[in-house]
Amino acid sequence: MGLDDKIKNAAEDLGGKAKEGFGKVTGNEKLEAEGEAQQAKADVKKAGENVKDAFK
């Protein structure tokens, strides 16, 4: 994967962390769960990047 993909995944992870934190502060469990899901999605993408990078 290219640098662009890595940057997008990092941004998605940070966005998820922000959503989760805001959800915790405001007591919004739905927003908190969305943030956790967004972070998990970014983690899966990062794992895929690591596998592809290992085979280069």
DSSP file (Angstrom, degrees, kcal/mol; ACC not computed):
  #  RESIDUE AA STRUCTURE BP1 BP2  ACC     N-H-->O    O-->H-N    N-H-->O    O-->H-N    TCO  KAPPA ALPHA  PHI   PSI    X-CA   Y-CA   Z-CA
    1    1 A M              0   0    0      0, 0.0     2,-0.1     0, 0.0     0, 0.0   0.000 360.0 360.0 360.0 152.7    0.0    0.0    0.0
    2    2 A G     >  -     0   0    0      1,-0.1     4,-1.8     4,-0.0     3,-0.2  -0.264 360.0-100.1 -86.9 174.6    1.1    3.5   -0.6
    3    3 A L  H  > S+     0   0    0      1,-0.2     4,-2.4     2,-0.2     5,-0.2   0.852 120.4  60.7 -61.8 -36.0    1.7    6.3    1.7
    4    4 A D  H  > S+     0   0    0      1,-0.2     4,-2.4     2,-0.2    -1,-0.2   0.917 104.9  47.9 -59.3 -43.5   -1.7    7.8    0.9
    5    5 A D  H  > S+     0   0    0      1,-0.2     4,-2.5     2,-0.2    -1,-0.2   0.894 110.5  51.5 -64.8 -39.9   -3.4    4.7    2.2
    6    6 A K  H  X S+     0   0    0     -4,-1.8     4,-2.1     2,-0.2    -1,-0.2   0.896 110.7  48.3 -64.6 -39.4   -1.4    4.7    5.3
    7    7 A I  H  X S+     0   0    0     -4,-2.4     4,-2.4     2,-0.2    -2,-0.2   0.914 111.3  50.2 -66.6 -42.8   -2.2    8.3    6.0
    8    8 A K  H  X S+     0   0    0     -4,-2.4     4,-2.3     1,-0.2    -2,-0.2   0.905 111.3  48.8 -62.2 -41.5   -5.9    7.7    5.4
    9    9 A N  H  X S+     0   0    0     -4,-2.5     4,-2.2     2,-0.2    -1,-0.2   0.894 110.8  50.0 -66.7 -39.3   -5.9    4.7    7.8
   10   10 A A  H  X S+     0   0    0     -4,-2.1     4,-2.4     2,-0.2    -1,-0.2   0.896 111.1  49.7 -64.8 -39.3   -4.1    6.8   10.4
   11   11 A A  H  X S+     0   0    0     -4,-2.4     4,-2.5     2,-0.2    -2,-0.2   0.892 109.8  50.9 -66.1 -39.3   -6.7    9.5   10.0
   12   12 A E  H  X S+     0   0    0     -4,-2.3     4,-2.1     2,-0.2    -2,-0.2   0.897 110.4  49.7 -64.8 -39.5   -9.5    7.0   10.3
   13   13 A D  H  X S+     0   0    0     -4,-2.2     4,-2.2     2,-0.2    -2,-0.2   0.924 112.1  47.1 -64.1 -44.9   -8.0    5.6   13.5
   14   14 A L  H  X S+     0   0    0     -4,-2.4     4,-2.3     1,-0.2    -2,-0.2   0.892 110.6  52.5 -65.3 -39.0   -7.7    9.1   15.0
   15   15 A G  H  X S+     0   0    0     -4,-2.5     4,-2.4     1,-0.2    -1,-0.2   0.894 109.2  50.2 -62.4 -39.4  -11.2   10.0   14.0
   16   16 A G  H  X S+     0   0    0     -4,-2.1     4,-2.7     2,-0.2    -2,-0.2   0.890 109.4  50.5 -65.5 -40.1  -12.4    6.8   15.7
   17   17 A K  H  X S+     0   0    0     -4,-2.2     4,-2.6     2,-0.2    -2,-0.2   0.896 110.8  49.5 -64.5 -39.5  -10.5    7.7   18.9
   18   18 A A  H  X S+     0   0    0     -4,-2.3     4,-2.7     2,-0.2     5,-0.2   0.927 111.9  47.9 -65.4 -44.4  -12.0   11.2   18.8
   19   19 A K  H  X S+     0   0    0     -4,-2.4     4,-2.6     2,-0.2    -2,-0.2   0.930 112.8  48.7 -60.7 -45.4  -15.5    9.8   18.4
   20   20 A E  H  X S+     0   0    0     -4,-2.7     4,-2.2     1,-0.2    -2,-0.2   0.934 113.3  46.7 -61.4 -46.3  -15.0    7.3   21.2
   21   21 A G  H  X S+     0   0    0     -4,-2.6     4,-2.4     2,-0.2    -1,-0.2   0.910 113.3  47.8 -63.0 -42.9  -13.6    9.9   23.5
   22   22 A F  H  X S+     0   0    0     -4,-2.7     4,-2.4     1,-0.2     6,-0.3   0.890 110.7  52.8 -65.5 -38.4  -16.4   12.4   22.7
   23   23 A G  H  X>S+     0   0    0     -4,-2.6     5,-1.7    -5,-0.2     4,-1.0   0.892 110.0  48.1 -63.3 -39.9  -19.0    9.6   23.2
   24   24 A K  H  <5S+     0   0    0     -4,-2.2     3,-0.3     3,-0.2    -2,-0.2   0.925 112.7  48.1 -65.3 -44.7  -17.5    8.8   26.7
   25   25 A V  H  <5S+     0   0    0     -4,-2.4    -2,-0.2     1,-0.2    -1,-0.2   0.890 119.0  38.4 -64.4 -40.3  -17.5   12.4   27.7
   26   26 A T  H  <5S-     0   0    0     -4,-2.4    -1,-0.2    -5,-0.2    -2,-0.2   0.537 108.8-119.1 -89.9  -6.6  -21.1   13.0   26.6
   27   27 A G  T  <5 +     0   0    0     -4,-1.0     2,-1.1    -3,-0.3    -3,-0.2   0.704  63.1 147.4  76.2  19.0  -22.4    9.7   27.7
   28   28 A N     >< -     0   0    0     -5,-1.7     4,-2.0    -6,-0.3    -1,-0.2  -0.763  25.2-176.7 -91.7  97.5  -23.4    8.8   24.2
   29   29 A E  H  > S+     0   0    0     -2,-1.1     4,-2.4     1,-0.2    -1,-0.2   0.833  80.0  56.2 -66.2 -33.2  -22.9    5.0   24.0
   30   30 A K  H  > S+     0   0    0      2,-0.2     4,-2.3     1,-0.2    -1,-0.2   0.934 109.4  45.2 -64.9 -45.9  -23.8    4.9   20.3
   31   31 A L  H  > S+     0   0    0      1,-0.2     4,-2.2     2,-0.2    -2,-0.2   0.887 112.0  52.8 -64.8 -39.1  -21.1    7.4   19.3
   32   32 A E  H  X S+     0   0    0     -4,-2.0     4,-2.0     2,-0.2    -1,-0.2   0.918 110.2  47.6 -61.9 -44.2  -18.6    5.6   21.6
   33   33 A A  H  X S+     0   0    0     -4,-2.4     4,-2.5     2,-0.2    -2,-0.2   0.879 109.5  53.5 -65.8 -38.5  -19.4    2.3   19.8
   34   34 A E  H  X S+     0   0    0     -4,-2.3     4,-2.4     1,-0.2    -1,-0.2   0.905 108.7  50.2 -61.9 -40.9  -19.0    3.9   16.4
   35   35 A G  H  X S+     0   0    0     -4,-2.2     4,-2.0     2,-0.2    -2,-0.2   0.902 110.4  48.8 -64.0 -41.5  -15.6    5.2   17.4
   36   36 A E  H  X S+     0   0    0     -4,-2.0     4,-2.2     2,-0.2    -2,-0.2   0.905 112.0  49.2 -64.9 -41.0  -14.5    1.8   18.6
   37   37 A A  H  X S+     0   0    0     -4,-2.5     4,-2.3     1,-0.2    -2,-0.2   0.894 109.4  52.2 -65.0 -39.9  -15.8    0.2   15.3
   38   38 A Q  H  X S+     0   0    0     -4,-2.4     4,-1.9     1,-0.2    -1,-0.2   0.891 110.0  48.8 -64.1 -39.4  -14.0    2.8   13.2
   39   39 A Q  H  X S+     0   0    0     -4,-2.0     4,-2.3     2,-0.2    -1,-0.2   0.896 109.8  51.6 -67.1 -39.8  -10.7    2.1   15.1
   40   40 A A  H  X S+     0   0    0     -4,-2.2     4,-2.1     2,-0.2    -2,-0.2   0.906 108.4  51.7 -63.2 -41.2  -11.2   -1.6   14.6
   41   41 A K  H  X S+     0   0    0     -4,-2.3     4,-1.9     1,-0.2    -1,-0.2   0.911 110.4  48.5 -61.2 -43.0  -11.7   -1.1   10.8
   42   42 A A  H  X S+     0   0    0     -4,-1.9     4,-2.4     1,-0.2    -1,-0.2   0.880 108.6  54.2 -65.2 -37.7   -8.5    1.0   10.7
   43   43 A D  H  X S+     0   0    0     -4,-2.3     4,-2.2     2,-0.2    -1,-0.2   0.888 107.0  50.8 -64.2 -39.0   -6.6   -1.8   12.6
   44   44 A V  H  X S+     0   0    0     -4,-2.1     4,-2.0     2,-0.2    -1,-0.2   0.916 110.8  48.8 -64.1 -42.7   -7.7   -4.4   10.1
   45   45 A K  H  X S+     0   0    0     -4,-1.9     4,-2.1     1,-0.2    -2,-0.2   0.902 110.1  51.6 -63.8 -40.4   -6.5   -2.2    7.2
   46   46 A K  H  X S+     0   0    0     -4,-2.4     4,-2.3     1,-0.2    -1,-0.2   0.895 107.8  52.3 -63.7 -39.5   -3.1   -1.6    9.0
   47   47 A A  H  X S+     0   0    0     -4,-2.2     4,-2.0     1,-0.2    -1,-0.2   0.905 108.6  50.9 -63.2 -40.7   -2.7   -5.4    9.5
   48   48 A G  H  X S+     0   0    0     -4,-2.0     4,-2.3     1,-0.2    -1,-0.2   0.889 108.9  51.5 -62.6 -39.4   -3.3   -5.9    5.7
   49   49 A E  H  X S+     0   0    0     -4,-2.1     4,-2.9     1,-0.2    -2,-0.2   0.918 108.2  51.8 -62.2 -43.8   -0.7   -3.2    5.0
   50   50 A N  H  X S+     0   0    0     -4,-2.3     4,-1.9     1,-0.2    -2,-0.2   0.885 109.7  49.1 -63.1 -39.0    1.8   -5.0    7.2
   51   51 A V  H  X S+     0   0    0     -4,-2.0     4,-1.1     2,-0.2    -1,-0.2   0.933 113.2  46.7 -65.8 -45.5    1.3   -8.3    5.4
   52   52 A K  H  < S+     0   0    0     -4,-2.3     3,-0.5     1,-0.2     4,-0.3   0.908 112.0  50.7 -63.3 -40.7    1.7   -6.7    2.0
   53   53 A D  H >< S+     0   0    0     -4,-2.9     3,-1.1     1,-0.2    -1,-0.2   0.854 104.7  58.3 -65.6 -33.6    4.8   -4.8    3.2
   54   54 A A  H 3< S+     0   0    0     -4,-1.9    -1,-0.2     1,-0.3    -2,-0.2   0.807 105.7  49.9 -66.6 -28.3    6.3   -8.1    4.5
   55   55 A F  T 3<        0   0    0     -4,-1.1    -1,-0.3    -3,-0.5    -2,-0.2   0.384 360.0 360.0 -93.0   4.6    6.0   -9.7    1.0
   56   56 A K    <         0   0    0     -3,-1.1    -1,-0.2    -4,-0.3    -2,-0.1   0.472 360.0 360.0 -81.3 360.0    7.7   -6.8   -0.8
